[in-house]
Amino acid sequence: MTGKKVLRTFTEKLGKTTLRGVEELGYSLALLVESFYWLLFGFRRSQAVKPPSIFAQMMHIGIHALPIVTILAFAIGMMLAIQGIATLKTFGAESQVVLGIALSVTREFSPLIIGILVAGRSGSALAARIGTMQIAQEIDALRVIGISPVRYLVTPAMIAMLIMLPALTFFADIIALLGGGIYSSLELGMSLQAYADRTIEVLKVEDITQGLYKSLVFAVIITLVSFVNGFSVTAGAEGVGKATTRSVVLSITYIIIADMVFTFFLTH
Amino acid sequence: MSKQADPQTQAAIEVEDLVTHYGTTRILDHVHMHVNTGEIMVIMGGSGSGKSTLLRYMLGLHKATSGSIKLLGHDITKINSQEMDHLRKNMGVSFQGGALFNSMTVGENVCLPLREHTNLDENTIQIMGRMKLSVVNLGGFDDLMPAQLSGGMIKRAALARAIVMDPKLLFFDEPSAGLDPVAAAELDDLILRIRKALNTTIVVVTHDLDSTFRIADRITVLDKGKILMIGTVEEVKNSDNERIQSLLNREARHVEINADEYLKELTGQKE
């Protein structure tokens, strides 16, 4: 291929990808607005969002994830403590590790890692389920019965995600701090009680709430990306697999970018 | 070909001058069609003729480019979504693969429209669900999951769900697809019995000729998005339209080959 053709093909591809991206963004925002429309006004059209459907999603997203969240959070806390102490040793400032662990867990690592975990676990499950329903015409079936697919599928998942992701993040905060504490107390010879006191001393409420606001944004990202990709499946089983993969990769990418943007604005 | 509308057989479905597109490609081209109350209308045509598309537009799943579609007197191209929801209570649809919700049992599938649209108590809902399941000869199967059913059973369960609200309009997309001849014949009988019992207006999209001739009151023949003919079974059978006869006689299409074009294609010279 000549240089000119390569450049043209590249530009065309870039244009197409940008257009698709903008289309998806528009569609996602419309989905977000519609899901809240049904939550607030569904009862007027005899299509109220039913609490059992929200609870069912909360079980899947939150309660069933507790074991893995515990393990991950504990490991992260420990990892931060190990890394922190090793690094701060060169400055002789190991005692500062408590502050380091507390801030990096609550503000950054907990929301980010839990967001990525839930994107991989629940986001993929959502995208796969919706994609499978789409190719089996179950979404069409919902519509012809007179059930809005957004009200029936998206709203419960969105509400469940908005409740559970911050809850899991908060839970992870505690477990991670505990993990960090156990290692720190062993390595630095301080008691766990002293570690806990020091942690409470250095942590401000904003540190925790910053992390929780982030997890709210991540919850919206995961839900919208999963549904947009699930609804757009056209091919068979292979299409579902592709959409699921794309959903997880995009969710994680957007989470990390959002995290970066958030962190910038929260620290300036 | 449409009958004069008289008060007793007023058209339940009226498709007027329907034009639809998929992207920039025109799919349906000025389609006119009426279905009378209590009539079984079969929409027939080759692959790519637009028959499934026509059904999807009649179900209100897409927005047409132009034209109107009236169901029970309401123009669905103009009403708002709230009115459409209301209209849907009088419509039952059975999709090609059944489209049962795989996360629910058969019983829950059949009862879903009742749970969503009525304020009936749980007991009544379950009784009505079981009644409809026994109508389609699936009595006692309500606790099974769709994955545990055979193809024929899935179709019948989908039919039970479609009729659970005793709708005035019933739509079938390829009801006999994937069924052996006996199961297909049983489904045909069910369709006829339902129409007899409830005077339901029924639209069936199919390319199964045997079923068509058994159940149709009238047939709409589509080809490349246009209506070739609308008539009774006899009228269609006796039509002298070449395309219709080849459809009925299962003749392969003749593809005209241009020798020069073919040569260019083989040697990669075709642009």
Chai-1 contact restraints between the chains, C-beta under 6 A:
chainA,res_idxA,chainB,res_idxB,connection_type,confidence,min_distance_angstrom,max_distance_angstrom,comment,restraint_id
A,R45,B,Q82,contact,1.0,0.0,6.0,A-B,restraint_1
A,Q137,B,F95,contact,1.0,0.0,6.0,A-B,restraint_2
A,Q137,B,A99,contact,1.0,0.0,6.0,A-B,restraint_3
A,E138,B,A99,contact,1.0,0.0,6.0,A-B,restraint_4
A,E138,B,F101,contact,1.0,0.0,6.0,A-B,restraint_5
A,A141,B,A99,contact,1.0,0.0,6.0,A-B,restraint_6
A,V144,B,L59,contact,1.0,0.0,6.0,A-B,restraint_7
A,V144,B,V93,contact,1.0,0.0,6.0,A-B,restraint_8
A,I145,B,P113,contact,1.0,0.0,6.0,A-B,restraint_9
A,G146,B,D85,contact,1.0,0.0,6.0,A-B,restraint_10
A,G146,B,R88,contact,1.0,0.0,6.0,A-B,restraint_11
A,I147,B,E116,contact,1.0,0.0,6.0,A-B,restraint_12
